[in-house]
Amino acid sequence: MLNRDQLTEMIQGREAEPYDRAVDVQVSRLRQRLRDDSREPQLIKTVRGEGYVLASTIELRNSCA
């Protein structure tokens, strides 16, 4: 899980300011591209007061033929 401050530093190279919504806007845009419903997200979950977490199922495929 990454919090807003960590994400702001990673994507913008600066510390987050109070009431900075840049990360929220980026997450919203990413959800739109992934077609992840913001009301009931399945891929990018919001952890209130903490940040965001990527919640995805990973399937392993057997490469033996």
mmCIF file as Biopython writes it, N, C-alpha, C and O atoms, coordinates in Angstrom:
data_model
#
loop_
_atom_site.group_PDB
_atom_site.id
_atom_site.type_symbol
_atom_site.label_atom_id
_atom_site.label_alt_id
_atom_site.label_comp_id
_atom_site.label_asym_id
_atom_site.label_entity_id
_atom_site.label_seq_id
_atom_site.pdbx_PDB_ins_code
_atom_site.Cartn_x
_atom_site.Cartn_y
_atom_site.Cartn_z
_atom_site.occupancy
_atom_site.B_iso_or_equiv
_atom_site.auth_seq_id
_atom_site.auth_asym_id
_atom_site.pdbx_PDB_model_num
ATOM 1   N N  . MET A ? 1  ? 0.852   -1.175  0.000   1.0 0.0 1  A 1 
ATOM 2   C CA . MET A ? 1  ? 0.000   0.000   0.000   1.0 0.0 1  A 1 
ATOM 3   C C  . MET A ? 1  ? 0.896   1.235   0.000   1.0 0.0 1  A 1 
ATOM 4   O O  . MET A ? 1  ? 1.932   1.276   0.663   1.0 0.0 1  A 1 
ATOM 5   N N  . LEU A ? 2  ? 0.470   2.225   -0.753  1.0 0.0 2  A 1 
ATOM 6   C CA . LEU A ? 2  ? 1.175   3.499   -0.817  1.0 0.0 2  A 1 
ATOM 7   C C  . LEU A ? 2  ? 0.243   4.604   -0.340  1.0 0.0 2  A 1 
ATOM 8   O O  . LEU A ? 2  ? -0.933  4.640   -0.701  1.0 0.0 2  A 1 
ATOM 9   N N  . ASN A ? 3  ? 0.786   5.509   0.480   1.0 0.0 3  A 1 
ATOM 10  C CA . ASN A ? 3  ? -0.049  6.626   0.928   1.0 0.0 3  A 1 
ATOM 11  C C  . ASN A ? 3  ? 0.086   7.796   -0.046  1.0 0.0 3  A 1 
ATOM 12  O O  . ASN A ? 3  ? 0.936   7.780   -0.936  1.0 0.0 3  A 1 
ATOM 13  N N  . ARG A ? 4  ? -0.750  8.798   0.131   1.0 0.0 4  A 1 
ATOM 14  C CA . ARG A ? 4  ? -0.773  9.952   -0.788  1.0 0.0 4  A 1 
ATOM 15  C C  . ARG A ? 4  ? 0.578   10.658  -0.866  1.0 0.0 4  A 1 
ATOM 16  O O  . ARG A ? 4  ? 1.014   11.045  -1.950  1.0 0.0 4  A 1 
ATOM 17  N N  . ASP A ? 5  ? 1.236   10.827  0.272   1.0 0.0 5  A 1 
ATOM 18  C CA . ASP A ? 5  ? 2.539   11.508  0.271   1.0 0.0 5  A 1 
ATOM 19  C C  . ASP A ? 5  ? 3.558   10.745  -0.571  1.0 0.0 5  A 1 
ATOM 20  O O  . ASP A ? 5  ? 4.298   11.347  -1.349  1.0 0.0 5  A 1 
ATOM 21  N N  . GLN A ? 6  ? 3.596   9.431   -0.419  1.0 0.0 6  A 1 
ATOM 22  C CA . GLN A ? 6  ? 4.529   8.617   -1.198  1.0 0.0 6  A 1 
ATOM 23  C C  . GLN A ? 6  ? 4.225   8.724   -2.697  1.0 0.0 6  A 1 
ATOM 24  O O  . GLN A ? 6  ? 5.128   8.889   -3.517  1.0 0.0 6  A 1 
ATOM 25  N N  . LEU A ? 7  ? 2.943   8.626   -3.035  1.0 0.0 7  A 1 
ATOM 26  C CA . LEU A ? 7  ? 2.553   8.718   -4.442  1.0 0.0 7  A 1 
ATOM 27  C C  . LEU A ? 7  ? 2.863   10.091  -5.027  1.0 0.0 7  A 1 
ATOM 28  O O  . LEU A ? 7  ? 3.316   10.183  -6.168  1.0 0.0 7  A 1 
ATOM 29  N N  . THR A ? 8  ? 2.630   11.151  -4.272  1.0 0.0 8  A 1 
ATOM 30  C CA . THR A ? 8  ? 2.926   12.503  -4.763  1.0 0.0 8  A 1 
ATOM 31  C C  . THR A ? 8  ? 4.410   12.654  -5.043  1.0 0.0 8  A 1 
ATOM 32  O O  . THR A ? 8  ? 4.798   13.220  -6.065  1.0 0.0 8  A 1 
ATOM 33  N N  . GLU A ? 9  ? 5.240   12.151  -4.141  1.0 0.0 9  A 1 
ATOM 34  C CA . GLU A ? 9  ? 6.690   12.241  -4.350  1.0 0.0 9  A 1 
ATOM 35  C C  . GLU A ? 9  ? 7.118   11.431  -5.568  1.0 0.0 9  A 1 
ATOM 36  O O  . GLU A ? 9  ? 8.003   11.847  -6.315  1.0 0.0 9  A 1 
ATOM 37  N N  . MET A ? 10 ? 6.486   10.267  -5.770  1.0 0.0 10 A 1 
ATOM 38  C CA . MET A ? 10 ? 6.852   9.411   -6.902  1.0 0.0 10 A 1 
ATOM 39  C C  . MET A ? 10 ? 6.425   9.999   -8.239  1.0 0.0 10 A 1 
ATOM 40  O O  . MET A ? 10 ? 7.192   9.950   -9.201  1.0 0.0 10 A 1 
ATOM 41  N N  . ILE A ? 11 ? 5.204   10.561  -8.325  1.0 0.0 11 A 1 
ATOM 42  C CA . ILE A ? 11 ? 4.715   11.018  -9.625  1.0 0.0 11 A 1 
ATOM 43  C C  . ILE A ? 11 ? 5.045   12.465  -9.934  1.0 0.0 11 A 1 
ATOM 44  O O  . ILE A ? 11 ? 5.106   12.851  -11.101 1.0 0.0 11 A 1 
ATOM 45  N N  . GLN A ? 12 ? 5.263   13.282  -8.889  1.0 0.0 12 A 1 
ATOM 46  C CA . GLN A ? 12 ? 5.514   14.697  -9.136  1.0 0.0 12 A 1 
ATOM 47  C C  . GLN A ? 12 ? 6.861   15.175  -8.613  1.0 0.0 12 A 1 
ATOM 48  O O  . GLN A ? 12 ? 7.254   16.313  -8.873  1.0 0.0 12 A 1 
ATOM 49  N N  . GLY A ? 13 ? 7.571   14.327  -7.882  1.0 0.0 13 A 1 
ATOM 50  C CA . GLY A ? 13 ? 8.891   14.682  -7.392  1.0 0.0 13 A 1 
ATOM 51  C C  . GLY A ? 13 ? 8.887   15.799  -6.360  1.0 0.0 13 A 1 
ATOM 52  O O  . GLY A ? 13 ? 9.848   16.560  -6.259  1.0 0.0 13 A 1 
ATOM 53  N N  . ARG A ? 14 ? 7.812   15.895  -5.599  1.0 0.0 14 A 1 
ATOM 54  C CA . ARG A ? 14 ? 7.736   16.929  -4.565  1.0 0.0 14 A 1 
ATOM 55  C C  . ARG A ? 14 ? 6.896   16.414  -3.407  1.0 0.0 14 A 1 
ATOM 56  O O  . ARG A ? 14 ? 6.202   15.404  -3.526  1.0 0.0 14 A 1 
ATOM 57  N N  . GLU A ? 15 ? 6.967   17.120  -2.290  1.0 0.0 15 A 1 
ATOM 58  C CA . GLU A ? 15 ? 6.155   16.753  -1.141  1.0 0.0 15 A 1 
ATOM 59  C C  . GLU A ? 15 ? 4.717   17.218  -1.347  1.0 0.0 15 A 1 
ATOM 60  O O  . GLU A ? 15 ? 4.461   18.227  -2.003  1.0 0.0 15 A 1 
ATOM 61  N N  . ALA A ? 16 ? 3.799   16.472  -0.781  1.0 0.0 16 A 1 
ATOM 62  C CA . ALA A ? 16 ? 2.382   16.828  -0.894  1.0 0.0 16 A 1 
ATOM 63  C C  . ALA A ? 16 ? 2.078   18.042  -0.022  1.0 0.0 16 A 1 
ATOM 64  O O  . ALA A ? 16 ? 2.593   18.173  1.088   1.0 0.0 16 A 1 
ATOM 65  N N  . GLU A ? 17 ? 1.238   18.919  -0.542  1.0 0.0 17 A 1 
ATOM 66  C CA . GLU A ? 17 ? 0.789   20.082  0.208   1.0 0.0 17 A 1 
ATOM 67  C C  . GLU A ? 17 ? -0.583  19.783  0.796   1.0 0.0 17 A 1 
ATOM 68  O O  . GLU A ? 17 ? -1.286  18.903  0.300   1.0 0.0 17 A 1 
ATOM 69  N N  . PRO A ? 18 ? -0.972  20.497  1.841   1.0 0.0 18 A 1 
ATOM 70  C CA . PRO A ? 18 ? -2.318  20.277  2.385   1.0 0.0 18 A 1 
ATOM 71  C C  . PRO A ? 18 ? -3.373  20.488  1.294   1.0 0.0 18 A 1 
ATOM 72  O O  . PRO A ? 18 ? -3.271  21.409  0.483   1.0 0.0 18 A 1 
ATOM 73  N N  . TYR A ? 19 ? -4.356  19.643  1.290   1.0 0.0 19 A 1 
ATOM 74  C CA . TYR A ? 19 ? -5.475  19.700  0.338   1.0 0.0 19 A 1 
ATOM 75  C C  . TYR A ? 19 ? -5.031  19.461  -1.104  1.0 0.0 19 A 1 
ATOM 76  O O  . TYR A ? 19 ? -5.737  19.850  -2.034  1.0 0.0 19 A 1 
ATOM 77  N N  . ASP A ? 20 ? -3.888  18.838  -1.304  1.0 0.0 20 A 1 
ATOM 78  C CA . ASP A ? 20 ? -3.401  18.511  -2.639  1.0 0.0 20 A 1 
ATOM 79  C C  . ASP A ? 20 ? -4.182  17.307  -3.161  1.0 0.0 20 A 1 
ATOM 80  O O  . ASP A ? 20 ? -4.171  16.244  -2.541  1.0 0.0 20 A 1 
ATOM 81  N N  . ARG A ? 21 ? -4.857  17.468  -4.293  1.0 0.0 21 A 1 
ATOM 82  C CA . ARG A ? 21 ? -5.707  16.415  -4.852  1.0 0.0 21 A 1 
ATOM 83  C C  . ARG A ? 21 ? -5.110  15.786  -6.112  1.0 0.0 21 A 1 
ATOM 84  O O  . ARG A ? 21 ? -5.794  15.036  -6.809  1.0 0.0 21 A 1 
ATOM 85  N N  . ALA A ? 22 ? -3.854  16.079  -6.407  1.0 0.0 22 A 1 
ATOM 86  C CA . ALA A ? 22 ? -3.229  15.594  -7.643  1.0 0.0 22 A 1 
ATOM 87  C C  . ALA A ? 22 ? -3.245  14.068  -7.728  1.0 0.0 22 A 1 
ATOM 88  O O  . ALA A ? 22 ? -3.533  13.514  -8.789  1.0 0.0 22 A 1 
ATOM 89  N N  . VAL A ? 23 ? -2.946  13.396  -6.646  1.0 0.0 23 A 1 
ATOM 90  C CA . VAL A ? 23 ? -2.925  11.928  -6.656  1.0 0.0 23 A 1 
ATOM 91  C C  . VAL A ? 23 ? -4.330  11.382  -6.866  1.0 0.0 23 A 1 
ATOM 92  O O  . VAL A ? 23 ? -4.521  10.418  -7.608  1.0 0.0 23 A 1 
ATOM 93  N N  . ASP A ? 24 ? -5.307  11.992  -6.219  1.0 0.0 24 A 1 
ATOM 94  C CA . ASP A ? 24 ? -6.690  11.538  -6.368  1.0 0.0 24 A 1 
ATOM 95  C C  . ASP A ? 24 ? -7.160  11.660  -7.819  1.0 0.0 24 A 1 
ATOM 96  O O  . ASP A ? 24 ? -7.877  10.795  -8.323  1.0 0.0 24 A 1 
ATOM 97  N N  . VAL A ? 25 ? -6.755  12.727  -8.474  1.0 0.0 25 A 1 
ATOM 98  C CA . VAL A ? 25 ? -7.113  12.926  -9.881  1.0 0.0 25 A 1 
ATOM 99  C C  . VAL A ? 25 ? -6.452  11.854  -10.746 1.0 0.0 25 A 1 
ATOM 100 O O  . VAL A ? 25 ? -7.087  11.303  -11.645 1.0 0.0 25 A 1 
ATOM 101 N N  . GLN A ? 26 ? -5.189  11.557  -10.479 1.0 0.0 26 A 1 
ATOM 102 C CA . GLN A ? 26 ? -4.483  10.534  -11.257 1.0 0.0 26 A 1 
ATOM 103 C C  . GLN A ? 26 ? -5.091  9.152   -11.048 1.0 0.0 26 A 1 
ATOM 104 O O  . GLN A ? 26 ? -5.229  8.384   -12.001 1.0 0.0 26 A 1 
ATOM 105 N N  . VAL A ? 27 ? -5.456  8.831   -9.810  1.0 0.0 27 A 1 
ATOM 106 C CA . VAL A ? 27 ? -6.086  7.540   -9.523  1.0 0.0 27 A 1 
ATOM 107 C C  . VAL A ? 27 ? -7.436  7.463   -10.223 1.0 0.0 27 A 1 
ATOM 108 O O  . VAL A ? 27 ? -7.792  6.419   -10.769 1.0 0.0 27 A 1 
ATOM 109 N N  . SER A ? 28 ? -8.186  8.553   -10.211 1.0 0.0 28 A 1 
ATOM 110 C CA . SER A ? 28 ? -9.480  8.596   -10.889 1.0 0.0 28 A 1 
ATOM 111 C C  . SER A ? 28 ? -9.318  8.339   -12.385 1.0 0.0 28 A 1 
ATOM 112 O O  . SER A ? 28 ? -10.090 7.580   -12.971 1.0 0.0 28 A 1 
ATOM 113 N N  . ARG A ? 29 ? -8.328  8.963   -13.000 1.0 0.0 29 A 1 
ATOM 114 C CA . ARG A ? 29 ? -8.071  8.768   -14.431 1.0 0.0 29 A 1 
ATOM 115 C C  . ARG A ? 29 ? -7.635  7.337   -14.732 1.0 0.0 29 A 1 
ATOM 116 O O  . ARG A ? 29 ? -8.042  6.755   -15.737 1.0 0.0 29 A 1 
ATOM 117 N N  . LEU A ? 30 ? -6.813  6.782   -13.861 1.0 0.0 30 A 1 
ATOM 118 C CA . LEU A ? 30 ? -6.367  5.404   -14.031 1.0 0.0 30 A 1 
ATOM 119 C C  . LEU A ? 30 ? -7.551  4.438   -13.919 1.0 0.0 30 A 1 
ATOM 120 O O  . LEU A ? 30 ? -7.660  3.492   -14.700 1.0 0.0 30 A 1 
ATOM 121 N N  . ARG A ? 31 ? -8.431  4.678   -12.953 1.0 0.0 31 A 1 
ATOM 122 C CA . ARG A ? 31 ? -9.626  3.841   -12.824 1.0 0.0 31 A 1 
ATOM 123 C C  . ARG A ? 31 ? -10.488 3.920   -14.080 1.0 0.0 31 A 1 
ATOM 124 O O  . ARG A ? 31 ? -11.032 2.907   -14.520 1.0 0.0 31 A 1 
ATOM 125 N N  . GLN A ? 32 ? -10.617 5.111   -14.661 1.0 0.0 32 A 1 
ATOM 126 C CA . GLN A ? 32 ? -11.397 5.256   -15.893 1.0 0.0 32 A 1 
ATOM 127 C C  . GLN A ? 32 ? -10.789 4.435   -17.019 1.0 0.0 32 A 1 
ATOM 128 O O  . GLN A ? 32 ? -11.503 3.742   -17.744 1.0 0.0 32 A 1 
ATOM 129 N N  . ARG A ? 33 ? -9.484  4.509   -17.164 1.0 0.0 33 A 1 
ATOM 130 C CA . ARG A ? 33 ? -8.810  3.751   -18.229 1.0 0.0 33 A 1 
ATOM 131 C C  . ARG A ? 33 ? -8.940  2.247   -18.025 1.0 0.0 33 A 1 
ATOM 132 O O  . ARG A ? 33 ? -9.063  1.488   -18.986 1.0 0.0 33 A 1 
ATOM 133 N N  . LEU A ? 34 ? -8.913  1.826   -16.766 1.0 0.0 34 A 1 
ATOM 134 C CA . LEU A ? 34 ? -9.029  0.402   -16.462 1.0 0.0 34 A 1 
ATOM 135 C C  . LEU A ? 34 ? -10.480 -0.058  -16.384 1.0 0.0 34 A 1 
ATOM 136 O O  . LEU A ? 34 ? -10.763 -1.239  -16.184 1.0 0.0 34 A 1 
ATOM 137 N N  . ARG A ? 35 ? -11.398 0.904   -16.548 1.0 0.0 35 A 1 
ATOM 138 C CA . ARG A ? 35 ? -12.843 0.644   -16.426 1.0 0.0 35 A 1 
ATOM 139 C C  . ARG A ? 35 ? -13.178 0.045   -15.074 1.0 0.0 35 A 1 
ATOM 140 O O  . ARG A ? 35 ? -13.995 -0.870  -14.971 1.0 0.0 35 A 1 
ATOM 141 N N  . ASP A ? 36 ? -12.537 0.571   -14.032 1.0 0.0 36 A 1 
ATOM 142 C CA . ASP A ? 36 ? -12.768 0.149   -12.655 1.0 0.0 36 A 1 
ATOM 143 C C  . ASP A ? 36 ? -13.768 1.123   -12.026 1.0 0.0 36 A 1 
ATOM 144 O O  . ASP A ? 36 ? -13.459 2.305   -11.877 1.0 0.0 36 A 1 
ATOM 145 N N  . ASP A ? 37 ? -14.944 0.654   -11.661 1.0 0.0 37 A 1 
ATOM 146 C CA . ASP A ? 37 ? -16.010 1.491   -11.112 1.0 0.0 37 A 1 
ATOM 147 C C  . ASP A ? 37 ? -15.540 2.156   -9.818  1.0 0.0 37 A 1 
ATOM 148 O O  . ASP A ? 37 ? -15.175 1.467   -8.865  1.0 0.0 37 A 1 
ATOM 149 N N  . SER A ? 38 ? -15.547 3.483   -9.779  1.0 0.0 38 A 1 
ATOM 150 C CA . SER A ? 38 ? -15.067 4.211   -8.601  1.0 0.0 38 A 1 
ATOM 151 C C  . SER A ? 38 ? -15.979 4.036   -7.390  1.0 0.0 38 A 1 
ATOM 152 O O  . SER A ? 38 ? -15.545 4.233   -6.255  1.0 0.0 38 A 1 
ATOM 153 N N  . ARG A ? 39 ? -17.249 3.666   -7.623  1.0 0.0 39 A 1 
ATOM 154 C CA . ARG A ? 39 ? -18.168 3.449   -6.501  1.0 0.0 39 A 1 
ATOM 155 C C  . ARG A ? 39 ? -17.909 2.113   -5.817  1.0 0.0 39 A 1 
ATOM 156 O O  . ARG A ? 39 ? -18.058 1.984   -4.602  1.0 0.0 39 A 1 
ATOM 157 N N  . GLU A ? 40 ? -17.523 1.128   -6.607  1.0 0.0 40 A 1 
ATOM 158 C CA . GLU A ? 40 ? -17.196 -0.201  -6.090  1.0 0.0 40 A 1 
ATOM 159 C C  . GLU A ? 40 ? -15.948 -0.716  -6.801  1.0 0.0 40 A 1 
ATOM 160 O O  . GLU A ? 40 ? -16.027 -1.655  -7.593  1.0 0.0 40 A 1 
ATOM 161 N N  . PRO A ? 41 ? -14.795 -0.103  -6.520  1.0 0.0 41 A 1 
ATOM 162 C CA . PRO A ? 41 ? -13.572 -0.478  -7.239  1.0 0.0 41 A 1 
ATOM 163 C C  . PRO A ? 41 ? -13.122 -1.901  -6.917  1.0 0.0 41 A 1 
ATOM 164 O O  . PRO A ? 41 ? -13.206 -2.353  -5.775  1.0 0.0 41 A 1 
ATOM 165 N N  . GLN A ? 42 ? -12.651 -2.584  -7.934  1.0 0.0 42 A 1 
ATOM 166 C CA . GLN A ? 42 ? -12.147 -3.938  -7.782  1.0 0.0 42 A 1 
ATOM 167 C C  . GLN A ? 42 ? -10.628 -4.001  -7.917  1.0 0.0 42 A 1 
ATOM 168 O O  . GLN A ? 42 ? -9.989  -4.892  -7.357  1.0 0.0 42 A 1 
ATOM 169 N N  . LEU A ? 43 ? -10.051 -3.057  -8.659  1.0 0.0 43 A 1 
ATOM 170 C CA . LEU A ? 43 ? -8.607  -3.091  -8.919  1.0 0.0 43 A 1 
ATOM 171 C C  . LEU A ? 43 ? -7.811  -2.166  -8.008  1.0 0.0 43 A 1 
ATOM 172 O O  . LEU A ? 43 ? -6.807  -2.575  -7.423  1.0 0.0 43 A 1 
ATOM 173 N N  . ILE A ? 44 ? -8.259  -0.921  -7.888  1.0 0.0 44 A 1 
ATOM 174 C CA . ILE A ? 44 ? -7.549  0.055   -7.063  1.0 0.0 44 A 1 
ATOM 175 C C  . ILE A ? 44 ? -8.474  0.433   -5.914  1.0 0.0 44 A 1 
ATOM 176 O O  . ILE A ? 44 ? -9.464  1.139   -6.104  1.0 0.0 44 A 1 
ATOM 177 N N  . LYS A ? 45 ? -8.143  -0.038  -4.741  1.0 0.0 45 A 1 
ATOM 178 C CA . LYS A ? 45 ? -8.993  0.196   -3.573  1.0 0.0 45 A 1 
ATOM 179 C C  . LYS A ? 45 ? -8.451  1.376   -2.768  1.0 0.0 45 A 1 
ATOM 180 O O  . LYS A ? 45 ? -7.242  1.549   -2.619  1.0 0.0 45 A 1 
ATOM 181 N N  . THR A ? 46 ? -9.379  2.177   -2.256  1.0 0.0 46 A 1 
ATOM 182 C CA . THR A ? 46 ? -9.021  3.304   -1.396  1.0 0.0 46 A 1 
ATOM 183 C C  . THR A ? 46 ? -9.078  2.846   0.049   1.0 0.0 46 A 1 
ATOM 184 O O  . THR A ? 46 ? -10.069 2.261   0.488   1.0 0.0 46 A 1 
ATOM 185 N N  . VAL A ? 47 ? -8.002  3.116   0.791   1.0 0.0 47 A 1 
ATOM 186 C CA . VAL A ? 47 ? -7.970  2.834   2.220   1.0 0.0 47 A 1 
ATOM 187 C C  . VAL A ? 47 ? -8.042  4.191   2.912   1.0 0.0 47 A 1 
ATOM 188 O O  . VAL A ? 47 ? -7.062  4.935   2.949   1.0 0.0 47 A 1 
ATOM 189 N N  . ARG A ? 48 ? -9.216  4.500   3.460   1.0 0.0 48 A 1 
ATOM 190 C CA . ARG A ? 48 ? -9.444  5.827   4.046   1.0 0.0 48 A 1 
ATOM 191 C C  . ARG A ? 48 ? -8.379  6.195   5.071   1.0 0.0 48 A 1 
ATOM 192 O O  . ARG A ? 48 ? -8.029  5.411   5.952   1.0 0.0 48 A 1 
ATOM 193 N N  . GLY A ? 49 ? -7.882  7.410   4.922   1.0 0.0 49 A 1 
ATOM 194 C CA . GLY A ? 49 ? -6.872  7.920   5.844   1.0 0.0 49 A 1 
ATOM 195 C C  . GLY A ? 49 ? -5.487  7.359   5.627   1.0 0.0 49 A 1 
ATOM 196 O O  . GLY A ? 49 ? -4.550  7.739   6.330   1.0 0.0 49 A 1 
ATOM 197 N N  . GLU A ? 50 ? -5.336  6.458   4.663   1.0 0.0 50 A 1 
ATOM 198 C CA . GLU A ? 50 ? -4.044  5.826   4.424   1.0 0.0 50 A 1 
ATOM 199 C C  . GLU A ? 50 ? -3.538  6.054   3.007   1.0 0.0 50 A 1 
ATOM 200 O O  . GLU A ? 50 ? -2.494  6.674   2.807   1.0 0.0 50 A 1 
ATOM 201 N N  . GLY A ? 51 ? -4.281  5.550   2.022   1.0 0.0 51 A 1 
ATOM 202 C CA . GLY A ? 51 ? -3.823  5.680   0.640   1.0 0.0 51 A 1 
ATOM 203 C C  . GLY A ? 51 ? -4.562  4.737   -0.274  1.0 0.0 51 A 1 
ATOM 204 O O  . GLY A ? 51 ? -5.780  4.590   -0.173  1.0 0.0 51 A 1 
ATOM 205 N N  . TYR A ? 52 ? -3.827  4.088   -1.175  1.0 0.0 52 A 1 
ATOM 206 C CA . TYR A ? 52 ? -4.422  3.209   -2.168  1.0 0.0 52 A 1 
ATOM 207 C C  . TYR A ? 52 ? -3.681  1.885   -2.186  1.0 0.0 52 A 1 
ATOM 208 O O  . TYR A ? 52 ? -2.499  1.802   -1.851  1.0 0.0 52 A 1 
ATOM 209 N N  . VAL A ? 53 ? -4.412  0.848   -2.589  1.0 0.0 53 A 1 
ATOM 210 C CA . VAL A ? 53 ? -3.801  -0.473  -2.712  1.0 0.0 53 A 1 
ATOM 211 C C  . VAL A ? 53 ? -4.305  -1.112  -4.004  1.0 0.0 53 A 1 
ATOM 212 O O  . VAL A ? 53 ? -5.482  -0.996  -4.347  1.0 0.0 53 A 1 
ATOM 213 N N  . LEU A ? 54 ? -3.407  -1.784  -4.712  1.0 0.0 54 A 1 
ATOM 214 C CA . LEU A ? 54 ? -3.763  -2.504  -5.920  1.0 0.0 54 A 1 
ATOM 215 C C  . LEU A ? 54 ? -4.242  -3.886  -5.482  1.0 0.0 54 A 1 
ATOM 216 O O  . LEU A ? 54 ? -3.491  -4.648  -4.874  1.0 0.0 54 A 1 
ATOM 217 N N  . ALA A ? 55 ? -5.487  -4.199  -5.793  1.0 0.0 55 A 1 
ATOM 218 C CA . ALA A ? 55 ? -6.083  -5.476  -5.398  1.0 0.0 55 A 1 
ATOM 219 C C  . ALA A ? 55 ? -6.485  -6.236  -6.645  1.0 0.0 55 A 1 
ATOM 220 O O  . ALA A ? 55 ? -7.557  -6.007  -7.204  1.0 0.0 55 A 1 
ATOM 221 N N  . SER A ? 56 ? -5.635  -7.129  -7.073  1.0 0.0 56 A 1 
ATOM 222 C CA . SER A ? 56 ? -5.892  -7.848  -8.307  1.0 0.0 56 A 1 
ATOM 223 C C  . SER A ? 56 ? -5.539  -9.313  -8.133  1.0 0.0 56 A 1 
ATOM 224 O O  . SER A ? 56 ? -4.599  -9.653  -7.415  1.0 0.0 56 A 1 
ATOM 225 N N  . THR A ? 57 ? -6.289  -10.171 -8.787  1.0 0.0 57 A 1 
ATOM 226 C CA . THR A ? 57 ? -6.012  -11.586 -8.785  1.0 0.0 57 A 1 
ATOM 227 C C  . THR A ? 57 ? -4.996  -11.882 -9.879  1.0 0.0 57 A 1 
ATOM 228 O O  . THR A ? 57 ? -5.114  -11.383 -10.998 1.0 0.0 57 A 1 
ATOM 229 N N  . ILE A ? 58 ? -4.018  -12.682 -9.556  1.0 0.0 58 A 1 
ATOM 230 C CA . ILE A ? 58 ? -2.996  -13.051 -10.530 1.0 0.0 58 A 1 
ATOM 231 C C  . ILE A ? 58 ? -3.143  -14.536 -10.835 1.0 0.0 58 A 1 
ATOM 232 O O  . ILE A ? 58 ? -3.138  -15.375 -9.934  1.0 0.0 58 A 1 
ATOM 233 N N  . GLU A ? 59 ? -3.271  -14.837 -12.095 1.0 0.0 59 A 1 
ATOM 234 C CA . GLU A ? 59 ? -3.380  -16.232 -12.514 1.0 0.0 59 A 1 
ATOM 235 C C  . GLU A ? 59 ? -2.054  -16.691 -13.097 1.0 0.0 59 A 1 
ATOM 236 O O  . GLU A ? 59 ? -1.468  -16.026 -13.951 1.0 0.0 59 A 1 
ATOM 237 N N  . LEU A ? 60 ? -1.597  -17.831 -12.623 1.0 0.0 60 A 1 
ATOM 238 C CA . LEU A ? 60 ? -0.381  -18.425 -13.158 1.0 0.0 60 A 1 
ATOM 239 C C  . LEU A ? 60 ? -0.761  -19.436 -14.219 1.0 0.0 60 A 1 
ATOM 240 O O  . LEU A ? 60 ? -1.648  -20.265 -14.017 1.0 0.0 60 A 1 
ATOM 241 N N  . ARG A ? 61 ? -0.080  -19.360 -15.355 1.0 0.0 61 A 1 
ATOM 242 C CA . ARG A ? 61 ? -0.344  -20.287 -16.442 1.0 0.0 61 A 1 
ATOM 243 C C  . ARG A ? 61 ? 0.801   -21.272 -16.544 1.0 0.0 61 A 1 
ATOM 244 O O  . ARG A ? 61 ? 1.971   -20.909 -16.418 1.0 0.0 61 A 1 
ATOM 245 N N  . ASN A ? 62 ? 0.453   -22.494 -16.768 1.0 0.0 62 A 1 
ATOM 246 C CA . ASN A ? 62 ? 1.451   -23.530 -16.945 1.0 0.0 62 A 1 
ATOM 247 C C  . ASN A ? 62 ? 2.001   -23.414 -18.358 1.0 0.0 62 A 1 
ATOM 248 O O  . ASN A ? 62 ? 1.246   -23.531 -19.324 1.0 0.0 62 A 1 
ATOM 249 N N  . SER A ? 63 ? 3.296   -23.187 -18.495 1.0 0.0 63 A 1 
ATOM 250 C CA . SER A ? 63 ? 3.884   -22.984 -19.817 1.0 0.0 63 A 1 
ATOM 251 C C  . SER A ? 63 ? 4.328   -24.298 -20.457 1.0 0.0 63 A 1 
ATOM 252 O O  . SER A ? 63 ? 4.850   -24.291 -21.572 1.0 0.0 63 A 1 
ATOM 253 N N  . CYS A ? 64 ? 4.129   -25.424 -19.770 1.0 0.0 64 A 1 
ATOM 254 C CA . CYS A ? 64 ? 4.496   -26.725 -20.346 1.0 0.0 64 A 1 
ATOM 255 C C  . CYS A ? 64 ? 3.470   -27.150 -21.372 1.0 0.0 64 A 1 
ATOM 256 O O  . CYS A ? 64 ? 2.267   -27.058 -21.127 1.0 0.0 64 A 1 
ATOM 257 N N  . ALA A ? 65 ? 3.931   -27.611 -22.511 1.0 0.0 65 A 1 
ATOM 258 C CA . ALA A ? 65 ? 2.992   -28.039 -23.559 1.0 0.0 65 A 1 
ATOM 259 C C  . ALA A ? 65 ? 2.873   -29.528 -23.636 1.0 0.0 65 A 1 
ATOM 260 O O  . ALA A ? 65 ? 2.124   -30.045 -24.465 1.0 0.0 65 A 1 
#
